[in-house]
Amino acid sequence: MRISRWWGLLLAVCTLVAAAQAPKAVRIGVATGGVGSPPRTGSSTVGLVNAQGLLEKEFEKDGIKVEWTFFRGAGPALNEALVNRQLDFAWEGDLATIVHRAGGVKTRIIAGSGVRTGIYLGVPVDSPITKLEDLKGKRVSVFKGTNLHLAALRALAARGIKESDLKLINLDSAAAQAALTTKDIDAAFGYVELFALRDKGAAKVVWSAAQDSYRYTRQTVLLVTDDFAEKNPQIVQRVVTTLVKTAREYSDEQRRADLFVQWGKAELPEKYWREDFIGQPLRVRLSPLLDPFLVARYKDATNEAFALKLIRNKPDIDSWFDRRYLNAALKELKLEGYWPEYAADGELTGSRLAAVTR
């Protein structure tokens, strides 16, 4: 309670001096290329906030511009912008965030947005591959350096398959789809874009992480740089509160159809989002919580990245998660306890299943 009061007092004091110190722009990086002009992306509440101009509306009265930058080079390209101090906020997957933290870039994880996102395994239509165990000795593509990379390796390791047991090829989504079509690879780890290839008769999908275990899913979060947060805590709070409002609006099962219509205006048709979410409550996939499950996945990813020599040191994970803004938003919006909390092992904490599916 004392911490909550202190945080509220700090925000109030900062608000009093905000007018004189407010930045001219809030710069947000998104670790995907998006589509259209201006770009937009599906799969997350950050994508909804962007597409609907919600932050632009929030800061319009203050004369603060919101600048979105989409990175076709995904996490690695976004990290370069962070290093060069060209961004204030970033929406990025677990591996890329761990890489920049291990490299000394100072950020804070302030909200989940795109948690428990699945991956799929696609193979040519005439392939004999039916399960992960069949991949030994095969040519398999994955977009290295992204949150897809470690999730795929984690699922393989659970079957006793090491990276050295197959020929892992680094391909982005478009290149992987082309290689599957021409059979230059035997399999590809990807996301819902594989459904499009399947519907064209060029591939089949033989494995789903979400249907296997949440431990093999990918995690994406919203971060803020330490420097920006220290100078502008009230702006960070308004960004997080806007994100939480959006997550609440679209976590309502009555908005399921509308959610997929919104995302269907981005990279892929809404039917693929509907399929991806089958059997998965919106409150599970759209949760902004920084729960023990999310922390555990970041710890797993850190250990895996270190073992693969993708990072030279293991950064501390627990201190990276800054829940003050999220907790304040949940309290203000009366949403404490609304989203289900997951334990480190991927199981619901307590008996919450009925509440999740309502």
N, C-alpha and C positions, 0 to 999 in steps of 0.2 A: 504494500500500500504506500509506504514511504517513497519507494522508487517511482511509482505511478504519479504521486503528487509532485515529486521533484521534476519529472519529465514534463508534466503539464505546465509547471512554473517556468521551466526553461523555454518551452515553446512560446509561452505568452510574452516573455521578455524579448525573445528573438523577433516576434511579430512587431513589437513596438519600434524596432530599428530596421525592419525589413525594407521599408520604402527607400531609405537612403542607401542600403547596401544590396538591394536585389539585383541579380544578374540581368543582362539584357536578353539572354536566351537560355533555354534549357536544352542541352544537346543529348539526344538519346540514340544509342547504337543498337541495331537489331541484327543478330547473327544469321541472317538469311537474305537472299536477294530480293524476295518478294516479286510481285508482278504488277503491271499497270503503271500509270503515271498520274498522281504520285503512287509509289509502290504500296502494296498492302500484303499482308500475310495471314494465313489461317492458323489453327491449332492452339492458340493461346489467348488469354485475356488481354495480354499486351497487344496482340493483333487487333482485338476489338476496340481497345482504347485508341489505337492509332487510326483505324478505319473510320471511326465515328468522331474523330477530332475532339475527344473529351478533355484532353489536357489543354488543347488550344482554347477551349471554352473556359476552362478553369482559370487560366492565367491571362485571359484577354483583358480583363479589367485592370490588371497590373501592368499592362504593356509589355509583358514578357513573351517572347516568341518561343515556340517549341520546334526544334529542328530534329527531324528524324533522318538517320542515315542507315540504309540497308546494305549489308555486306554480302556480295555473292561468294566471297571467299570464306564465308561463315565465321566460326570462332577465331581461327588464326588471323584473319584480316581485321576483325574487330579488336583483337588484342593489340595489334600494331597501333591502332588509333588510340587505345587506352594508354599505351606507352608514350605516345606523342602528346598526351593530354588534350586530345581533340573531342573527348566525350565526358559527360557528367554521369549519365546512367547507361546501363547496358543490359540487354536481354540476351542471355547466353547459356549454353549448355554446360554440364558439369565438367567435362574434361578440359575444355578451353578455359573455363574460369580457374580451374586448379593450376593450369599452366601459367596463367598470368600472375596468380598469387605466389606460386613458387618462384617466379621471376622477380618478385619484389614490388609488383604493382599493388598499390594499397586500395582495396575496395571493401565494401560491406554488402553482404547478402541481406536484402530487406523484405523480400516477398517471393513466394513461389508463383510461377506462371508457366504452366506446361509440365506439371509433374506426372509421374507414372505414365509417360508417353511410350507407346509400344514400338517395337521394331518387327519386321517381317523378313522371312527368307524367301526369295524368288529364285526359281530355276527354269531352264528351258522347258517347253511343254512336253517334250519327249524324254526328259531326264528321268533316270531311275532313282534319283535322290528323293527321299520322302521324309527324312528327319536329320537332325543335326549330326548324328553319329555317322551319317553317310558322307560327310564332307572331308574326311581324312584323305589327303593326297590330291584334293581338288583345287581348282583355281577359283578363289572366292574373293569378291570385291567388298570393300567397306570404305567409307569416306573417313580416312584417318584424320586424327586431330579434332574430331567432333564428338559429341556425346553418344553418337551411334557406335563409335569405335569400341569403347570400353564395354558397353552393354553387350555387344556381340561377343567379345572375348570372354566376358563373364559367363554368358550362357554356354559357350563352348567348353570352358573350364569345368563347368558343372558336370559335363559328360566325359571328362577326362581328356579333352582335346586341347592341345597346346597350339600356339600360333605356328610353331615349327612343324606341326603335323599337316599343314596345308599351305598352299601358296596364296598368301594374302596380298591382294592388289589394291592399291589406293586409287579409287575412282569416285568422282562426285556423282550425284544422282543421275544427271543426264547421260554421262559417259557410261555408267553402270547399266542403264536401260538399253543403250545402244549395244553394249557388249553382250548382254543377255540375248538380245534379238539376233545378233550374228553368231551366237554361241562361241564367242571368244573367251568367255568365262563359263564356269560350271554352275555358279550360284552368286547371288548378290544379297547382302543385307541392306535393307532400305525401309521405307515407311509406306504411306498409303499411295505413293506414286506407283508402286508395284501393282496396285489394283488396276490402274489404267493399262499397264502392259498386259496384264492377265486378260482384260476385256477385249484387247486387240488380238488375242490368241497367240501372243508372242512369249508368254511365260505362265507359270502357275505358282501359287503361293502355298508353301508346304509347312510353314511354322510361324507361330505368333508368340511374341514375348508375353503380352498381356494375358493370353490364355494359358501360358506356362507358369509364370511367376512374376509378380511385381518387382522382384529383385533383379530381373533382367530388363527392366524398363529404363527409360532415359529421364533425366531431370533437367529442367530449365528454370532459371530464376531471374529476378530483377535485382541488379546491383547498382550501387552508387559509389562514386569515388570518395575516399576519406576526405579529401580536400573540399569537395563540394558539400558534403554532409556537415562538416564542421562549420562552414561559412553560412550554409543555408538550411538549417534543420527544418524550418517551417515549410520550405518549398518541398523538401523530401517528404514531409508528412502529407502534404496535399497530393503529391504524386501517388503515394501508397494508398491513401484514402480513396482516391479516384479508382485505382486498380481494384481495391476490395469491393467498392460499390458495384463495379462491373462484374466481378466474379460472383457476387451475390445475385445480381439480376439474371445472369445466364446459368447459374447453378440450379435454378428452378426448373424442374422437369417439364413444366408447361411451356418453357421457352426452348425446349430441345430442337424442335423443327426450325425455329427462327435462328438459333445458333448456327446450325449447319447451312442455312441459307446465307448467313453473313460470311461464314468461312468459304462458302462455295463461290463467292465473288473474288476470291484470291487465286491461289495456285491450282486448286483441284475442284472438281464438281462436288456438290454437297452430298451426293450419294456415297462417296468414298468416306466422308467423315461419319455419316450415319453408320456405315459398316464397321468402321474402326471403333466406334463407341458402343457397339452391341454388347449388352450385358454389363456395361460400366456406368454407374450412376454419375451424373454430372458433378455432384458434390465431391466425388473422388478425384475426377480428372481436372476440375477447375479450382481446386482448393489452393488458397494462397498461403496456407500454413507452412511454417518452418518446423515441422514436427520431427520426432526422433528418427522416423524412417528416412526423411530427407538428409538429415545429418549423417546417418549411417551409410547412406549411398555415397555421400561425398567422401567419407572416410575410406570406404571400399575403393572408390575411384582413385583416390590419392595413393593408396598402397599399390594398386594395379599400375598406375602411371609410373610410379617409381620403379617397380619391378621391370617394366618395359623400357626403362631409361628415357621416358618422355619428359621427366623432370629430374633435376639433380638433387633436390632435397624435398622433404615432406613438410609442407606448411601446416601450421596449426589450423584445425577445422572449427573447433567449438567456438573460438573467439571471433571467427569470421561472420557468424550469424548474429545480426543486430535486430532483435525482435521489438525494439521500443516503438518504432513507427507502426508496425503491424498490430501490436497489442493496443496502441492508442486508437487505431482505426476500428478495430473490432469492438472496443468499448464504446466509442462514439456512436457507431452504427448499430449497437446492441446485437452483435453477431458472435459474441463469445459462446463457444460450444456448437455453433451452427455447422461447421465443417468437421468431418470425422478425422480424428487423429490416429495415425498409424505408428506402431512400435517399430523398433529397428529391424525386426525380422519380417516386416511386411504385413503383420497381422493387425487388425483393429485393436486399439486399446480399449479394454472393457467390453461390454456388450453393446455395440453401437450399430450393428448391421441393420436392424429394423429402422433406425432413425435415418440411416444413409439412403435407404431405398424409398423412403416416403416422399 
